[in-house]
Amino acid sequence: MRGELENTEHDAALAHAIVRAADQLRFDNRPGSLDRQCTLGLFVAALSDRLALEFPRAAMALHELVFAPVTTGNPVEREV
């Protein structure tokens, strides 16, 4: 399946940001476990920093998910 995907410039840049963000994290925990979910939380924080370089709106949306005021709705819906 991997070879069948179209590789656009934006997709390649995003994939590179994901790889760089995951470089320093440990994924030696059970898939789907609470430990893996905590690692993914750290990953999102690291990815947000990487995204800010080439995808500032996406990075801001991730930032809003973490730091937006309490809401019963989607905290980034109004931002996108």
MARMIVEX-976605 format. One line per 8 residues: number of its first residue (from 0); for each residue x, y, z of N, C-alpha, C. Coordinates in Angstrom, 3 decimals. Example, Ala and Ser with C-alpha at 12.3 -4.5 7.8 and 13.67 -1.06 7.14 Angstrom:
// MARMIVEX-976605
0 = 13.190:-5.690:7.800:12.300:-4.500:7.800:13.200:-3.300:7.800 ~ 12.850:-2.250:7.080:13.670:-1.060:7.140:12.900:0.030:7.870
// end
This chain:
// MARMIVEX-976605
0 = 0.826:-1.198:0.000:0.000:0.000:0.000:0.862:1.250:0.000 ~ 1.960:1.208:0.730:2.814:2.375:0.855:3.298:2.888:-0.504 ~ 3.658:1.999:-1.397:4.147:2.399:-2.709:3.082:2.995:-3.595 ~ 1.798:2.752:-3.265:0.699:3.241:-4.079:0.291:4.669:-3.739 ~ 0.755:5.188:-2.620:0.352:6.524:-2.201:1.035:7.590:-3.039 ~ 0.271:8.607:-3.402:0.839:9.733:-4.127:1.624:10.596:-3.148 ~ 2.816:10.980:-3.521:3.685:11.753:-2.642:3.728:13.200:-3.113 ~ 2.957:14.067:-2.465:2.986:15.479:-2.798:4.052:16.169:-1.955
8 = 4.402:17.362:-2.325:5.402:18.123:-1.573:4.950:18.353:-0.127 ~ 3.676:18.699:0.048:3.165:18.940:1.398:3.132:17.652:2.213 ~ 2.746:16.557:1.570:2.705:15.274:2.259:4.105:14.864:2.698 ~ 5.081:15.059:1.833:6.468:14.716:2.172:6.972:15.579:3.328 ~ 6.636:16.863:3.331:7.063:17.755:4.414:6.410:17.344:5.733 ~ 5.141:16.985:5.691:4.450:16.556:6.901:5.014:15.226:7.402 ~ 5.267:14.301:6.494:5.856:13.015:6.890:7.223:13.230:7.538 ~ 8.011:14.136:6.985:9.326:14.447:7.552:9.169:15.031:8.963
16 = 8.198:15.912:9.160:7.957:16.499:10.483:7.557:15.414:11.486 ~ 6.754:14.465:11.046:6.331:13.371:11.929:7.523:12.519:12.334 ~ 8.361:12.169:11.368:9.545:11.356:11.670:10.462:12.085:12.638 ~ 10.711:13.365:12.415:11.586:14.142:13.295:10.986:14.258:14.689 ~ 9.672:14.455:14.780:9.027:14.596:16.084:9.085:13.299:16.886 ~ 9.071:12.171:16.208:9.065:10.870:16.893:10.465:10.365:17.214 ~ 11.488:11.017:16.685:12.869:10.555:16.858:13.280:10.308:18.304 ~ 12.934:11.171:19.209:13.421:11.095:20.578:12.460:10.404:21.542
24 = 11.350:9.899:21.018:10.357:9.269:21.889:10.492:7.755:21.891 ~ 10.062:7.146:22.981:10.116:5.690:23.105:8.763:5.095:22.739 ~ 8.787:4.114:21.881:7.572:3.419:21.491:7.670:1.937:21.855 ~ 8.410:1.634:22.931:8.602:0.247:23.353:7.548:-0.153:24.389 ~ 6.324:0.258:24.129:5.219:-0.107:24.996:4.115:-0.746:24.141 ~ 3.204:-1.417:24.809:2.169:-2.166:24.103:1.286:-1.244:23.265 ~ 1.040:-1.579:21.999:0.143:-0.776:21.168:-1.227:-0.622:21.827 ~ -1.730:0.589:21.849:-3.031:0.865:22.423:-3.039:1.029:23.938
32 = -1.897:0.825:24.579:-1.832:0.928:26.038:-1.864:2.382:26.491 ~ -2.112:2.580:27.786:-2.085:3.922:28.351:-0.695:4.546:28.182 ~ 0.359:3.734:28.351:1.727:4.236:28.145:1.921:4.732:26.712 ~ 1.396:3.994:25.736:1.522:4.412:24.334:0.739:5.697:24.101 ~ -0.417:5.818:24.724:-1.202:7.039:24.567:-0.492:8.236:25.185 ~ 0.184:8.045:26.302:0.976:9.127:26.902:2.124:9.521:25.974 ~ 2.755:8.532:25.372:3.824:8.813:24.406:3.276:9.607:23.230 ~ 2.097:9.254:22.765:1.495:9.983:21.650:1.157:11.422:22.032
40 = 0.817:11.649:23.300:0.601:13.017:23.771:1.879:13.834:23.674 ~ 2.989:13.252:24.080:4.288:13.924:23.939:4.629:14.131:22.472 ~ 4.273:13.141:21.662:4.521:13.236:20.230:3.787:14.429:19.614 ~ 2.535:14.605:19.992:1.758:15.725:19.445:2.398:17.060:19.820 ~ 2.892:17.170:21.041:3.569:18.397:21.464:4.827:18.632:20.622 ~ 5.600:17.578:20.399:6.811:17.711:19.584:6.455:17.996:18.131 ~ 5.417:17.360:17.630:4.993:17.581:16.250:4.531:19.019:16.053 ~ 3.841:19.555:17.028:3.366:20.931:16.935:4.525:21.896:16.718
48 = 5.617:21.676:17.436:6.802:22.527:17.253:7.360:22.395:15.846 ~ 7.412:21.182:15.328:7.911:20.958:13.968:6.985:21.556:12.921 ~ 5.685:21.406:13.133:4.717:21.918:12.170:4.778:23.434:12.048 ~ 5.104:24.103:13.130:5.128:25.567:13.124:6.068:26.107:12.047 ~ 7.055:25.334:11.662:8.010:25.784:10.657:7.392:25.879:9.265 ~ 6.577:24.887:8.887:6.029:24.864:7.532:4.510:24.897:7.486 ~ 3.863:24.608:8.602:2.406:24.546:8.654:1.913:25.326:9.875 ~ 2.042:26.637:9.865:1.714:27.422:11.062:0.246:27.319:11.487
56 = -0.687:27.208:10.551:-2.100:27.093:10.928:-2.372:25.755:11.600 ~ -1.761:24.686:11.113:-1.930:23.372:11.728:-1.324:23.376:13.130 ~ -0.177:23.989:13.281:0.469:24.071:14.593:-0.393:24.868:15.566 ~ -0.991:25.942:15.084:-1.852:26.751:15.949:-3.094:25.962:16.357 ~ -3.635:25.150:15.461:-4.796:24.329:15.804:-4.438:23.339:16.911 ~ -3.274:22.707:16.826:-2.841:21.797:17.881:-2.633:22.553:19.193 ~ -2.061:23.737:19.095:-1.854:24.573:20.288:-3.200:24.888:20.957 ~ -4.187:25.223:20.167:-5.502:25.556:20.708:-6.149:24.356:21.385
64 = -5.918:23.142:20.868:-6.474:21.954:21.513:-5.967:21.805:22.937 ~ -4.736:22.231:23.169:-4.136:22.101:24.499:-4.483:23.290:25.390 ~ -4.438:24.502:24.838:-4.508:25.702:25.676:-5.793:26.528:25.543 ~ -6.759:26.077:24.760:-8.015:26.827:24.629:-8.794:26.766:25.945 ~ -9.626:27.766:26.197:-10.460:27.737:27.403:-11.389:26.516:27.399 ~ -11.885:26.181:28.564:-12.820:25.065:28.704:-14.018:25.296:27.787 ~ -14.426:24.239:27.099:-15.557:24.327:26.187:-16.228:22.973:26.074 ~ -17.498:22.967:25.727:-18.183:21.697:25.484:-18.122:21.324:24.009
72 = -17.611:22.231:23.185:-17.504:21.980:21.748:-16.058:21.781:21.333 ~ -15.844:21.865:20.068:-14.508:21.719:19.494:-13.755:23.028:19.645 ~ -12.648:23.063:20.390:-11.960:24.333:20.657:-11.281:24.942:19.438 ~ -11.070:24.175:18.392:-10.392:24.744:17.214:-11.325:24.979:16.046 ~ -12.565:24.596:16.175:-13.506:24.747:15.060:-13.605:26.191:14.572 ~ -13.581:27.130:15.488:-13.695:28.543:15.112:-12.404:29.089:14.525 ~ -11.291:28.399:14.719:-9.986:28.898:14.277:-9.633:28.518:12.845 ~ -10.180:27.409:12.349:-9.768:26.883:11.047:-10.506:27.540:9.934
// end
